[in-house]
Amino acid sequence: MSNIFLAIPVLGWNVTIFNLSSTNFNLQWTKLYSVVNQHANFYIIEVKSVQGTVLNLETVPGNITSTVIKGLKPTSKYRVGVFGIDSVGQPYKSLESITTTKEGRRQ
């Protein structure tokens, strides 16, 4: 697997968060080819705490540009980014988005 710590940051490659709830949200991004003229073999989605602790890494095929992030805690802040890995193993990194999950329902 590629070393994502060596990823090239891509200005203007943003991720979009929508359908935010107390425990999950949808994440969508632009195809890697649209921003760096390289096709992605696969994407790695990274979910971190605001302090920078990696909480989850998910891998999806290169033809997928959205996923659902699940298992989050209510009213918690998260940093989310996407890495696109091309055919020679070069990783590229999107800009990070920061979001806060909604308040959970009281019992």
Secondary structure, 3 states (H helix, E strand, C coil): CCCHHHCEECCCCCEEEECCCCCCEEEEECCHHHHHCCCEEEEEEEEEECCCCEEEEEEEECCCCEEEECCCCCCCEEEEEEEEEECCCCEEECCCEEEECCCCCCC
